[in-house]
Amino acid sequence: MNQRNERIRVTMLGSFPPQIQGIPDYCGPLAAAISHYAEVTALGFKKMYPNFLFPGEKRAMDPKGRTNTGPHLTVRHRLTWHNPFGWIMQAIRTRADILHVQWWSLPLFPIALTLILISKLLHRKIVVSVHNVLPHEASAGFIRATRWIIRWADHLIVHSDQNLKQLLDVYGVDSAHVSKIPQGAAFSEARAMPRDAARQQLGLPQDAILLLNFGTIRPYKGIDILLHAFAQISARYPKAHLVIAGKPWMDWTPYQQQIEEAHLADRVHLFLEFIPEARIPVLLSAVDLVVAPYVQFDAQSGVGTLALPYRKPILVSDTGGLPEWVANDPRWVVPKGDDKALAKHLAEFLDNPAEATTAFQPVAEKVLSECNWDRIAQRHLDLYTAVTVKK
């Protein structure tokens, strides 16, 4: 361990495996990577959100999920959304030079602010990773909360050029107090399985060309755009099938009507449920193309972090940090909200899937090299060191 960093103790507030809710596929690998260079306490949740307000998966933990390990990492799932006394006690008891807050969700505001203010009183430095500079859906409350969170930070981290521009423009932050550090791939290596076996396990046709839309289903994800685009090219490419996998956070009925009106019920395969970690490699091993046609997004998608290690081509819309998952290569970027442009890109892929997949490999390798967790950890350590020595 670098002598310079031996003294740095970091408490990271976030969600960590085997937790389901939140962003454990980011927080977990990050905490583990940094623990090679510093003492890291990962402060997570026993209960993150009140069930009556949260439309996603209600369980807090995945009993079959991986655990979070690292050489100098301690994971504590101690916080609950309804116990302010617990927030205060954890803030007081933690031993750290830096509190690193992962900020992404409005319901976490009172918890994050409590830990930040107590840490300030105890003369800790505050680093905040702003995952969503703007909310996925309209929310003036989120913007006000973000202003309060970043007000107390000694340094901020964002993940994309678009996030950096938004942070400076919307919140008036001094660029000297912000660093851009990309997200890493959720898994450093794919846990792939043979394609035929994956398709058999999922009940998907062996001879089809499978397009996958994956993740929680919310209005901004552009499922309606994808269904319109798929309807436009389905007759021309009879072997093309669409897989939609994720738990809806809203009424699925309008999308189902689209499918039925386009006579695509036998070509659209639905897994409308929470996809546990153990099932993700099966999905990604089975498909040929991942499609993320978001109509609004102001962060980097977790879907990209999951899909990249499988080297499957990814088609994204030009919103937020999504284009950075494909190295801003125009072959893999579609104008947001444009179903005709999306249909054209899908057709170009379906004309020769093998050739397109080969063409995507240099893109995947470039992005994965930039998203190396050890490199990301070292950039965090440089930042932590600069913040702790700054008067």
C-alpha positions as CSV (number, residue, x, y, z in Angstrom):
1,M,0.0,0.0,0.0
2,N,1.2,3.5,-0.9
3,Q,2.5,5.1,2.3
4,R,0.8,8.3,1.2
5,N,-2.6,6.6,1.4
6,E,-2.2,4.5,4.5
7,R,-3.8,7.1,6.7
8,I,-6.8,7.7,4.5
9,R,-10.0,6.3,6.0
10,V,-13.1,6.5,3.9
11,T,-16.7,5.9,4.9
12,M,-18.8,5.5,1.8
13,L,-22.6,5.9,2.0
14,G,-24.4,3.9,-0.7
15,S,-25.9,0.5,-1.5
16,F,-23.7,-2.5,-1.5
17,P,-24.2,-6.2,-2.4
18,P,-26.1,-8.3,-1.7
19,Q,-28.5,-5.3,-1.5
20,I,-31.0,-5.1,-4.3
21,Q,-32.3,-1.6,-4.2
22,G,-30.2,1.4,-5.2
23,I,-26.9,1.1,-7.2
24,P,-25.0,-1.8,-5.7
25,D,-23.5,-2.7,-9.1
26,Y,-21.6,0.5,-8.9
27,C,-21.0,1.1,-5.2
28,G,-19.9,-2.5,-4.5
29,P,-17.1,-2.8,-7.0
30,L,-16.0,0.8,-6.3
31,A,-15.6,0.3,-2.6
32,A,-13.8,-3.0,-3.2
33,A,-11.4,-1.4,-5.6
34,I,-10.6,1.5,-3.4
35,S,-10.0,-0.9,-0.4
36,H,-6.8,-2.0,-2.1
37,Y,-5.4,1.5,-1.3
38,A,-7.3,2.8,1.7
39,E,-9.4,1.7,4.7
40,V,-13.0,1.7,3.5
41,T,-16.2,1.3,5.5
42,A,-19.2,0.7,3.2
43,L,-22.2,2.1,5.1
44,G,-25.3,0.5,3.5
45,F,-28.9,-0.1,4.3
46,K,-31.1,-2.7,6.0
47,K,-34.1,-0.9,4.7
48,M,-33.6,1.8,2.1
49,Y,-37.0,2.9,0.9
50,P,-40.5,2.7,2.4
51,N,-42.4,0.0,0.5
52,F,-45.5,2.0,0.1
53,L,-43.6,4.7,-1.8
54,F,-41.2,2.5,-3.8
55,P,-42.5,0.8,-7.0
56,G,-39.5,-1.4,-7.5
57,E,-38.3,-4.6,-5.9
58,K,-39.5,-4.6,-2.3
59,R,-36.8,-7.0,-0.9
60,A,-33.8,-5.3,0.6
61,M,-31.3,-8.1,-0.1
62,D,-30.8,-10.8,-2.7
63,P,-30.2,-14.0,-0.7
64,K,-28.3,-15.5,-3.7
65,G,-26.4,-12.3,-4.6
66,R,-22.6,-12.0,-4.3
67,T,-21.1,-10.4,-1.2
68,N,-18.9,-7.4,-1.2
69,T,-15.3,-8.1,-0.3
70,G,-12.0,-6.3,-0.5
71,P,-8.6,-6.4,1.4
72,H,-9.4,-3.4,3.6
73,L,-13.1,-3.2,3.3
74,T,-15.8,-3.4,6.0
75,V,-19.4,-3.5,4.9
76,R,-22.1,-2.5,7.4
77,H,-25.8,-2.7,6.4
78,R,-27.0,-0.6,9.3
79,L,-29.2,2.2,8.1
80,T,-33.0,2.2,7.8
81,W,-35.1,4.9,6.2
82,H,-37.3,5.3,9.3
83,N,-34.7,5.6,12.1
84,P,-33.0,9.0,12.3
85,F,-31.4,8.0,15.6
86,G,-29.6,5.3,13.7
87,W,-28.4,7.8,11.1
88,I,-27.0,10.1,13.8
89,M,-25.3,7.2,15.7
90,Q,-23.6,5.9,12.5
91,A,-22.4,9.4,11.6
92,I,-20.9,9.8,15.1
93,R,-19.4,6.3,15.4
94,T,-17.7,6.1,12.0
95,R,-14.0,6.7,12.0
96,A,-13.1,8.3,8.8
97,D,-11.1,11.2,7.2
98,I,-13.6,11.4,4.3
99,L,-17.3,10.8,4.0
100,H,-18.0,9.8,0.4
101,V,-21.7,10.1,-0.4
102,Q,-23.2,8.4,-3.4
103,W,-26.2,10.6,-4.3
104,W,-28.9,9.5,-6.7
105,S,-32.3,9.3,-5.0
106,L,-34.6,11.9,-3.4
107,P,-35.8,9.6,-0.5
108,L,-32.2,9.4,0.7
109,F,-31.9,13.1,1.1
110,P,-32.5,13.3,4.9
111,I,-30.1,10.4,5.6
112,A,-27.4,11.8,3.4
113,L,-27.7,15.4,4.8
114,T,-27.7,14.1,8.4
115,L,-24.4,12.2,7.8
116,I,-22.9,15.2,5.9
117,L,-23.7,17.8,8.5
118,I,-22.5,15.6,11.4
119,S,-19.3,14.8,9.5
120,K,-18.8,18.5,8.9
121,L,-19.0,19.1,12.6
122,L,-16.4,16.4,13.1
123,H,-14.1,18.0,10.6
124,R,-14.3,15.3,8.0
125,K,-14.0,16.1,4.3
126,I,-17.1,15.5,2.2
127,V,-16.9,14.0,-1.3
128,V,-20.2,13.5,-3.2
129,S,-20.7,11.5,-6.4
130,V,-23.7,13.0,-8.2
131,H,-25.1,10.2,-10.2
132,N,-28.2,12.0,-11.4
133,V,-27.5,15.7,-11.9
134,L,-31.1,16.1,-12.9
135,P,-34.0,13.7,-12.0
136,H,-35.1,11.0,-14.4
137,E,-38.7,12.3,-14.1
138,A,-39.6,15.9,-13.4
139,S,-38.9,16.8,-9.8
140,A,-38.3,20.2,-8.4
141,G,-37.7,18.6,-5.0
142,F,-34.8,16.6,-6.3
143,I,-33.1,19.7,-7.7
144,R,-33.6,21.5,-4.4
145,A,-32.2,18.5,-2.5
146,T,-29.2,18.3,-4.8
147,R,-28.4,21.9,-4.1
148,W,-28.3,21.2,-0.4
149,I,-26.2,18.1,-0.8
150,I,-23.6,19.7,-3.0
151,R,-23.5,22.9,-0.9
152,W,-21.6,21.0,1.8
153,A,-19.3,19.0,-0.4
154,D,-15.6,19.7,-0.6
155,H,-15.4,18.0,-3.9
156,L,-17.9,16.5,-6.4
157,I,-17.7,13.6,-8.9
158,V,-19.7,13.1,-12.0
159,H,-19.5,10.3,-14.6
160,S,-19.9,11.9,-18.0
161,D,-19.2,15.1,-19.9
162,Q,-22.9,15.8,-20.1
163,N,-23.2,15.5,-16.3
164,L,-20.3,17.9,-15.9
165,K,-21.9,20.5,-18.1
166,Q,-25.2,20.2,-16.4
167,L,-23.7,20.5,-12.9
168,L,-21.9,23.7,-13.9
169,D,-24.9,25.2,-15.8
170,V,-27.7,24.3,-13.4
171,Y,-26.1,24.6,-10.0
172,G,-23.4,27.1,-10.7
173,V,-20.6,24.9,-9.3
174,D,-17.0,26.0,-9.6
175,S,-15.4,23.5,-12.1
176,A,-12.3,23.3,-9.9
177,H,-14.4,21.5,-7.4
178,V,-15.6,18.8,-9.8
179,S,-13.9,15.7,-11.2
180,K,-15.2,13.5,-14.0
181,I,-14.6,9.8,-13.2
182,P,-16.5,7.2,-15.3
183,Q,-18.4,4.3,-14.0
184,G,-16.7,1.0,-14.1
185,A,-18.2,-2.2,-15.6
186,A,-20.3,-4.0,-13.0
187,F,-18.3,-7.1,-13.4
188,S,-14.7,-7.1,-14.6
189,E,-15.3,-10.3,-16.6
190,A,-18.4,-11.7,-18.1
191,R,-19.9,-14.8,-16.5
192,A,-21.0,-16.0,-19.9
193,M,-22.6,-19.3,-20.8
194,P,-23.2,-21.0,-24.2
195,R,-25.8,-19.1,-26.2
196,D,-28.0,-22.2,-26.9
197,A,-28.0,-23.2,-23.3
198,A,-29.0,-19.7,-22.2
199,R,-31.8,-19.5,-24.7
200,Q,-33.1,-23.0,-23.7
201,Q,-33.1,-21.9,-20.0
202,L,-35.1,-18.8,-20.9
203,G,-37.5,-20.5,-23.3
204,L,-36.3,-18.3,-26.2
205,P,-36.1,-19.5,-29.9
206,Q,-32.7,-20.9,-30.9
207,D,-32.7,-19.6,-34.4
208,A,-33.8,-16.0,-33.6
209,I,-31.8,-12.8,-33.6
210,L,-32.6,-11.5,-30.2
211,L,-32.7,-7.8,-29.3
212,L,-32.7,-7.0,-25.5
213,N,-34.1,-4.1,-23.6
214,F,-33.1,-4.6,-19.9
215,G,-33.7,-2.8,-16.6
216,T,-36.5,-1.3,-14.6
217,I,-39.3,-0.1,-16.9
218,R,-40.0,3.6,-16.5
219,P,-41.5,6.2,-18.9
220,Y,-38.1,7.7,-19.7
221,K,-36.7,4.3,-20.9
222,G,-38.4,4.7,-24.3
223,I,-40.0,1.3,-24.5
224,D,-42.8,2.8,-26.7
225,I,-40.2,4.1,-29.1
226,L,-38.5,0.7,-29.3
227,L,-41.8,-1.0,-30.0
228,H,-42.7,1.4,-32.7
229,A,-39.2,0.9,-34.3
230,F,-39.4,-2.9,-34.0
231,A,-42.9,-2.9,-35.7
232,Q,-41.4,-1.0,-38.6
233,I,-38.8,-3.7,-39.4
234,S,-40.4,-6.9,-38.1
235,A,-41.8,-8.0,-41.5
236,R,-38.5,-7.5,-43.2
237,Y,-36.6,-9.4,-40.6
238,P,-38.8,-12.4,-39.6
239,K,-36.0,-13.9,-37.4
240,A,-35.7,-10.8,-35.3
241,H,-37.3,-11.1,-31.8
242,L,-37.4,-8.5,-29.0
243,V,-36.8,-9.4,-25.3
244,I,-38.0,-6.9,-22.7
245,A,-36.8,-7.8,-19.2
246,G,-37.4,-5.8,-16.0
247,K,-40.0,-4.8,-13.5
248,P,-42.4,-2.1,-14.5
249,W,-42.7,0.9,-12.3
250,M,-45.9,1.9,-14.0
251,D,-48.9,0.4,-15.8
252,W,-47.7,-2.0,-18.5
253,T,-51.1,-1.9,-20.4
254,P,-50.2,0.8,-23.0
255,Y,-47.1,-1.1,-24.1
256,Q,-49.1,-4.4,-24.2
257,Q,-51.6,-2.6,-26.5
258,Q,-48.8,-1.5,-28.8
259,I,-47.6,-5.1,-29.0
260,E,-51.0,-6.5,-29.8
261,E,-51.9,-3.8,-32.3
262,A,-48.7,-4.5,-34.2
263,H,-49.4,-8.2,-34.1
264,L,-46.1,-8.9,-32.4
265,A,-47.1,-11.0,-29.5
266,D,-45.2,-14.0,-30.8
267,R,-42.1,-11.9,-31.5
268,V,-41.9,-10.0,-28.2
269,H,-40.8,-12.0,-25.2
270,L,-41.6,-10.5,-21.8
271,F,-39.9,-11.0,-18.4
272,L,-41.8,-8.3,-16.5
273,E,-40.2,-9.0,-13.1
274,F,-37.1,-8.1,-11.0
275,I,-34.2,-9.8,-12.7
276,P,-31.9,-11.2,-9.9
277,E,-28.1,-11.0,-10.3
278,A,-27.9,-14.8,-11.0
279,R,-30.2,-14.4,-14.0
280,I,-28.4,-11.5,-15.7
281,P,-25.6,-13.7,-17.2
282,V,-28.2,-15.9,-18.7
283,L,-30.0,-13.0,-20.4
284,L,-26.8,-11.4,-21.7
285,S,-25.5,-14.7,-23.0
286,A,-28.7,-15.4,-24.9
287,V,-29.1,-12.1,-26.9
288,D,-27.4,-10.5,-29.9
289,L,-27.9,-6.8,-29.3
290,V,-28.7,-4.6,-26.3
291,V,-30.9,-1.6,-27.0
292,A,-31.3,1.5,-24.6
293,P,-33.5,4.0,-26.4
294,Y,-34.0,6.4,-23.5
295,V,-35.9,9.6,-24.3
296,Q,-34.5,11.4,-21.3
297,F,-31.5,10.5,-19.1
298,D,-28.9,12.5,-17.2
299,A,-26.5,9.9,-16.0
300,Q,-24.7,6.8,-17.2
301,S,-26.9,3.7,-17.4
302,G,-26.2,0.7,-15.2
303,V,-27.3,-1.5,-18.1
304,G,-24.1,-0.5,-19.9
305,T,-22.0,-1.5,-16.9
306,L,-23.6,-4.9,-17.0
307,A,-23.6,-5.5,-20.7
308,L,-20.1,-4.3,-21.8
309,P,-18.1,-7.3,-20.4
310,Y,-20.2,-9.6,-22.6
311,R,-19.0,-7.6,-25.7
312,K,-22.5,-7.6,-27.1
313,P,-23.2,-4.6,-29.3
314,I,-25.1,-1.8,-27.5
315,L,-27.4,0.7,-29.3
316,V,-28.1,3.8,-27.2
317,S,-29.9,7.1,-27.7
318,D,-28.0,10.5,-27.6
319,T,-29.0,11.5,-24.1
320,G,-27.0,11.9,-20.9
321,G,-23.9,9.8,-20.6
322,L,-25.2,6.9,-22.7
323,P,-23.1,7.7,-25.8
324,E,-19.9,7.3,-23.7
325,W,-20.8,3.6,-23.2
326,V,-20.2,3.2,-27.0
327,A,-17.2,5.6,-27.1
328,N,-19.5,8.2,-28.8
329,D,-19.3,6.1,-32.0
330,P,-22.2,7.3,-34.3
331,R,-22.8,3.8,-35.5
332,W,-24.2,2.9,-32.1
333,V,-26.0,6.2,-31.2
334,V,-29.5,7.1,-32.2
335,P,-31.4,10.4,-31.9
336,K,-33.6,10.2,-28.8
337,G,-37.3,9.8,-29.3
338,D,-36.8,9.0,-33.1
339,D,-38.4,5.6,-33.8
340,K,-37.6,5.9,-37.5
341,A,-33.9,6.4,-36.9
342,L,-33.9,3.6,-34.4
343,A,-35.6,1.3,-36.9
344,K,-32.9,2.2,-39.4
345,H,-30.1,1.4,-37.0
346,L,-31.8,-1.9,-36.0
347,A,-32.1,-2.8,-39.7
348,E,-28.4,-2.1,-40.2
349,F,-27.6,-4.5,-37.4
350,L,-30.0,-7.2,-38.6
351,D,-28.6,-7.1,-42.2
352,N,-25.4,-8.7,-40.9
353,P,-25.4,-9.4,-37.1
354,A,-22.1,-11.2,-37.1
355,E,-20.3,-8.4,-39.0
356,A,-21.8,-5.8,-36.7
357,T,-20.8,-7.7,-33.6
358,T,-17.2,-7.9,-34.9
359,A,-17.2,-4.2,-35.6
360,F,-18.4,-3.4,-32.0
361,Q,-15.5,-5.3,-30.4
362,P,-12.9,-2.4,-30.6
363,V,-15.5,-0.1,-29.2
364,A,-16.1,-2.4,-26.2
365,E,-12.4,-2.8,-25.6
366,K,-11.8,0.9,-25.6
367,V,-14.6,1.7,-23.2
368,L,-13.7,-1.2,-20.9
369,S,-10.1,0.0,-20.7
370,E,-11.3,3.4,-19.6
371,C,-13.7,1.8,-17.1
372,N,-11.0,-0.3,-15.4
373,W,-11.8,-0.5,-11.7
374,D,-8.2,-0.2,-10.5
375,R,-7.7,2.9,-12.6
376,I,-10.9,4.4,-11.2
377,A,-9.9,3.5,-7.7
378,Q,-6.5,5.3,-8.1
379,R,-8.2,8.4,-9.4
380,H,-10.4,8.4,-6.3
381,L,-7.4,8.0,-4.1
382,D,-5.7,11.0,-5.8
383,L,-8.8,13.0,-5.2
384,Y,-9.1,11.9,-1.6
385,T,-5.5,12.8,-0.9
386,A,-5.9,16.3,-2.5
387,V,-9.0,16.9,-0.5
388,T,-7.5,15.8,2.8
389,V,-4.4,18.0,2.5
390,K,-6.4,21.0,1.3
391,K,-6.9,23.7,4.0
